[in-house]
Every structure is written in structure tokens, then in C-alpha cells.
Amino acid sequence: GGALGGRGLLALAVASGAAVWATWAVLLMPGFRRVPLRLQVPYQPSSPRQVANTLALLRGRAGKTVDLGSGDGRLVLEAYKQGLRPALGYELNPWLLCLANYRAWKAGYHGKVSFLKKDLWKVNLSDCHNVIVFLAPSVKPPLATKLLAELPDDARVVAGRYPFPSWSPSSTLGQGLDQVWAYDIKEVRR
């Protein structure tokens, strides 16, 4: 092959831009259609270290475990593996729900974990004892209000990537992007 000329570079740039837009339109945008802009959270898969730190802060606990904005389901699957049952995820993006269900099937957990297409603002969390939240900072203040209103006193919330700004954590684990924060609701309410 020869060198790319000006037209070749322009064609490559246009094709690359179209591919990025198509990926956004097909994979990511469906989950955001009915969510206000300030509450939208882009999909970012959790690193293995983030998953390990999150589950370490839930070790020894019992009760229903939910991941709000569960993405590809890796935190829900690991929670189930470590004995946190029932384990379920709420996610709006249908493509990520398909991926999460495929991962559950591949791991042999199909029918044992659940991934539901539900808006986290509309679900009742009053029977949840362990809540995992890897969401953007803009979502944390209104979510804090919802969690305080609905969760039982013995619930624990584990936040990844960004802490709840007005809550004091019961414990933390990790450094930098891998840091997670645990909040015991009874302590937060004090």
C-alpha cells in the first residue's frame, strides 16, 4: 500500500467519527434516554481492585445486596460468589443488561442473580441491607436523600470512585481510583 493522501486521511477521520457515534448510539445512549442530564452516569467498568475492595467492605454481612447502575454485572456476580444473597443489579441500558445476563449465564449463575431494567429512583430499597453505588458525583446528593429515607438502620452502602459528600464513612479501603467508602446507615443518621 501507498501513503494516505489528504482524502484518505479525511475518509479515515470521518469513518472513525461515525464508528464512535454508532457505538454511543447503540450501546450507551439507550440507558440515558429518560434520565435528566445531571443524573446521567456513563458506563465505566469496575477494575478488579475496585471489585475486591468493595466486596471486602461487605465481607461477613448478610441480606439482600443491590448494585445501583450495575453495568455489566461484575459486582453483582462477585457478591453472589461471596455469599451475599439475593444479589441483584438495577440498570437502564438494555445492552449492558444483556451483557450482565450473558456473564451470569457464562459463570453458571443464570437464575441465581437478577439484573433488572429499572430506574433506581423508582425502586423501593427498604429491604436492602447492602447497597453498592459506583455513580457520578452529581447523583450522590439526591441519592443520599433516597437512601436515608428508605434503607433500614442495619444497611451498609459502599460507594466507589466518589464518596458521598455529606456523609462520614465508617471505613475506607484502597487508594486513588481503587478507593471505596463504606457507610453504615445507622451511623449516618446520627
Salt bridges, closest charged atoms under 4 A:
ASP72 OD2 - ARG74 NH2 2.49
ASP72 OD2 - ARG103 NH1 3.68
GLU78 OE1 - LYS81 NZ 3.76
ASP127 OD2 - LYS64 NZ 3.17
GLU150 OE2 - LYS146 NZ 2.79
ASP153 OD1 - ARG189 NH1 2.57
ASP154 OD1 - HIS129 ND1 3.03
ASP184 OD1 - ARG156 NE 2.72
